[in-house]
Amino acid sequence: MQRSTSNSWTLPNASDLPALGAMSTRDRAARSARDGVRVLPLVGAPILPMPEHVRRAVAQAMDQPDPRDSRGLPELRAAIAAELEREHGLRIDPERRLLITHGAMHGLSLVLRTVLTPGDEVIVPTPTYFFDGAIREAGATPAYVPSRECDGWALDLAGLEAAVTPRSRAILLCNPNNPTGYLPDAATIAAVVDIAARHGLLVISDDSWQHFTFDGRRYHPVEALADRWPHLVTVTSLSKYYALASWRLGYVLAPPPILDALERRLQWEAVCCGVVPQRAAAAALTGPRDWLDRALSTYQAKLDRVCDGIAASGLPEPVRPGAGAFLLVDCSRLGDTPADIDRVLLANGIATVRGADMHAPGTHVRLTFGSDEHVLDELIRNLGQACRES
């Protein structure tokens, strides 16, 4: 910080960063609740009680020494590598390629601050998750390439290539996409990697919602194309499928030179991630999965329920997501501006993320559908009420 002549302290430019869109939504919902409106408890990822084998691992961890391994517990990294091989046929050296982080956002921030230099550009397909702040904190500039609703929010591959300039350093994906739920197929992922290879770019992919796929669709990791172009980084969260949101854990999968640099940066800012949450994660990955799979198996029905309900409410039927726990809904019927739409929805107990906060049309909002069925039914009723009032 810089000290002023008035003997007070002023914050540097980082203080000018806007609040994360999800946090802004929380604050608006809290204000509505204070005004007496019952805000629906809408969630994305499942919130589950930890099963006995995870609780047992946590209890044991509290009585064991902390090994303070900056890359993460070897048993957790080994479990992640085994999962990647089992699910996707990927052969990963957990010692040289995996780093445990305090969630996907922390991992992404580490990656961007490590691989970017001031003045670099990052090509970002939109709509997308809240990547802006992390890119700008690294001194780089996002170059946005919009997708179109009429195309099912598919990546604009020609637009991605046209966005390449001499300052371009990376392409940043969200796979599956948050907020649209777009799930690129294998050919699309290959096309993105080929663009990167032609122009010498890094591909960074946030794959936090990879387990939530619908209608027989499959998630395709960029890492599967490492033999084609090795400059690939995957960032992901253990909060979603593994229901570990309270523990704030994720990991980065990267080539060894990048991972070495990431570890050095993590050592200086956090030393390592806590051993107790890591042992919880290792138990979740290596133990029985019935408690997770039961929750995941409900999401297809939840998606069907909400999509049908939105169409019946009077709003335009949204593009059906291929993955995730959210969808992007056109709410132009409810108001002329994002603020007007937000007011109408909050008055009916519906807290959303504004589309404009995710580089989507300002007429749209992101709705999550991971809540229990009775909450989703109330959501649908309230959407219908909002339409009748408008």
N, C-alpha and C positions, 0 to 999 in steps of 0.2 A: 504494500500500500504506500501511497504518497502522503507526506505530511504537509498541510497547508500552513500559511503564515498565521492563521487564526488559532493555531495550536490544536486543531481538530484533525481527524483523519478522513481522507476521502478514498473511496474504493476505486480500483482500476476498471478498465473497460468491461471485464467479465461481469460486473454487476448490472450491465445493461442488457444481459441476455433475458429474453422473455421466460416466464414460467413455463414449465413443461405442460403441454396441453391437457394431459390427464389430471394434473394437479389443479389447473384452472377449473376444470369440470367439477372436481371435488369441492372447491371453494364455492362455486355457484350453487351446487346442490346443498351445501351446508347453509347458505343464506336462505334458500327456499325452505329448508327444514325449520329454521328459526322463525320463518313467517307462518309456520303451522301447516305446511304442505308435507304430506307423507311421500317421501322420495323412495321409489321402488329400489330394492337391493339388487340391482343388475350387476352381474359379474361375467367375466370371460372364462378364465381357468377354474377348474373345480376347487372348492374349499372342502377338504376332507380331514377327518380325524386321523391322526397317525396310527397305523396298525401296531400290534405288539412288537413285531420284530424291529421296526424302526425305533420305537420308544426304548427298547432294550439296548439298541446300539447307542442311542443318545445317553442313556444312563451310564453305560460302561465308559463312554468317551469322557464324561465329566470326572472320572476317577483315574484317567490315564494321562501320562505326560503328553504335552503338545510337541509334536516333532518339528513344527515350523518349517515345513517344506514349501518353498516359494512357488513351486510349480503345482502344488496340491498333493494331497495324500496319494501315494503310489497305488493303493488299492482302489481309490475312486477313479483315478486315471485309467487303470487297467480295466475297471468295469465299463467305463465309457468306450474304450477301444473295443472291448468285446461286443458291446451293443452295436457299434458302428459296423463291425464285421458281420454280426448276426443279421442285422436289418438291411444293410446295403452292400455287403460284400467288400467293404473297405478294409484294407490292411494298414493299420495305423500304429506307429511306434509311440506308445504313451509317454515315454520318457523324453523324446525329442520333439513331439508334435502337439502336446496338449498342455494347456495352462488353465487352472481353475481360477475363476474370478468371482467378484461379488455381484453376480447377475450379468445378464446380457448387456445392459447399458454400460456397466463398468468395463466389460470386455471390449465393447465397441469403442468406448472412449480411449482405452489403452491402445487399441489398434490404430485409430486415426491419429492420435498424438505421436505415435511411433513411426508410422510410414509416411506421414505428410509433412511438408514444409510450408512455411508461409508463402502464399501466392499460388499454391496448387489448386486445381479444380477437381471436384468429385462429381461424377455424373450420377444422378439419382432419378430413377423412374418414379413418377408420382401418379396418384396419391400414394402416400407412404407414412410410415411411423415417424416419430419425432427425432429425426436425425440432424436437424439444422444446427442445434446448439453444439453438439459434439463435433461437427465438421468445423464450425467457426472457432470453437475453442482450440482446434488444432492449427488455426491460422489459415485454413483453406476456405474455398468458396464452393457452395453447391451449384451445380448446373442442372436444372430440372428439365425432365423430359416427360410431358404429360401423357397419360393413357386416356382413352376415351370410353365412356360408358357404353356407347353403341357398339364397341368392339369387345364388350365383356371385361373391360379394364385390362385387356391383354397388353403386354409390353410392346412399345413401339420400337421395334428393332432398328428400323431405318432411322428413326429419331435419335436413338442412342448413338449410332455411328456418326450421324451428322453433328452431334454435340461434342465430338472429340476435337480438342484444340491442342496446340503445343504445351499448354499448361495442364492438361488432363493427367491425372495420376491414377485414378481408380474409378471403378463402377461399383456403386453400393446398392445391393438388392435387399428386398425383404421377401423371403421365400418360406412359406406362403405370405402373401401380402397382407399387411395390416394397414389400412382398414377395409380393403375391398374383398378380401378372401380369395383373390386371384391366385391360382396355383399353376405355375408354368410347367408345361410338359417337358419331356427329356429333350426334344428338338429345340425348344426355346432356350433352355439352359445351355445347350451346346452352342447355339447361335451367339449368346452373350459371351461365352468363353472365347469363341472364335473372334469376336470383335475385339476383346481384350488382347488376344494374342497378336492380331494384326497391328495393334497400336501400342503394344508394350505396356498394357495397363494391368493393375492389380484388380482382382474381383473380390469384393468383400460381401458376404451374404449373411444376413441375420435370419436364422432358421428356427426361431423360438417356437413356432406353432406347427412344427413338422408332423406331429403325431395326430393332429386333428384334421383328417381328410374325409371327404364325403362322396357319395354317389359312385363308389368304386374307383375314385381317382387315387393317384399315387404321388407322393413327394419325391423329387429328384434332387439330390445334393450336388452342388458344384464340384465337390471333392471327387466325385466319380470320374471327372474329366481331367484329373491331375496329370495323366500321361499325355494329354493333349496340350496343356498349358499349366505349368506347376505353380504359377503365382496366384494362388487361391487361398482365401481366409474365410473360415466359417465361425460365426459367433452365435452362441445359442444360450438358452435359459433352461434351468432345471425346475423352474417354477410352474410350468404349464402342465404337461402330462404327469410329472412326478409330484405335483401338488406341494411343492416346497417353497411357495412364495414367501412365507414368513422367514425362511432361512437365507434368502438373497444369495443364491449360487447360480453360476453358469460356467461356461468354459469357452476357450478359443482353440480352434484347430488351425494350425498355420505351418508353413514351411519352417525348418529348423532355424535359419538365420533370423527370421522375423520373431519366432518364439523366444529365442535367446534375448533379443532386444526387449521384448515385452516383459520377460521375467525381470530384467534389470530395472525397468521402470516400475513394475509392481513392487519390487523390494523397497524402493525409495519411498513410495507413497503408502504402502500398507504392510510391508514385510511378507505377509501371506494371508490367506483366508483362514477363518476360524476352524479348528479341528472338529468341534462338536457338530456344526451343520454339515461338514464334509462326511463325517461318519454316518449321519442320517441319510445323506444322499447315496453313499455306498450301499447302505442297507436297502434303500428303495430300489436301486438298480439291480442288486444281486438276489434279493429276496422274492417272495411271492408277489405276483402282479394282479391278483384277482381284485383287490380293492381299487386299483387304478383302472383296470379294464372295465369294471362295472360302471364307473363314472363316465369313461370315454364312450362306452356303447350307447349312452343316452343322447349324445350330441346330434346324431343324425335325425332323430325324432324331434329334438328341440329346434333344429334348423327348419325342418318341414313345417312345424307348428308356427314358427314366427313368420316365415315367408308367406304361408297361406294367410295368416292373420293380417299381415301388412297389406296384402292385396285386397282383403275384405274390408279394411279400415277406411278405404278411400284414398290412400296414398298410392302412387305408382308402384307396381311390383318391382322390387330391387333385382339387380343382377345377382343370380344365385351364386354364393361363394363356393369354391371348390375345397376350401379348407379354412381353419381358424375358428373363432368363436364370436364373430362379428360380421356385420354387413353394412354397406353404405347405402343409406336410404334418402331418396329425393323427397324433401319436405317443403318444396316451394309452395305448396298449397297452404301452408301454415303461416307464411309471412313473406315480406319482400326482402328482408335482410337477415343475416345470421343471428343478430341480436333479437329480432322479432321472433324468429323460429325458436330460438332458445327459450324465450320468455313463455311462449305457448306450451312448449314441452315441459318445462319446469313447473308451470302452473298445474300440469296434470301428473306431476310426480315422476317425470321421465328425465333423467340426467344423461346427457350424451356428450360426445366430443364433437365439436363443430368441424364440419368438413374443411373449412378454410384453414383450420389449425394443422391439417394434414395434407395441405396442398391439393385438396379436392374442391369441387364446386362449392361455393358458399351456400347454395341451396340445400346441401346434403349434410347429413349427420351420421356418425358411427354409432350403431346400436350393438350391444353385446347380448348374447342369448345363452349364456352358460348357467343361468339361475334355474331353480326348481320350476316345474311345470306350472304350479299355481301362480308364481310370480310372472311367468311369461304370459299366462292368460290375462292377468291384470294389465300387463303391458299392452297387449292387443286391445283390450277394452279402452284403456286410456288413450291410445292412439286414435281409436274411432271417435272418442269424445273430443279430442283435440281437433279432428277434422270437422266435426259438427259445429264446433265453436268458431271455426275460421270462415 
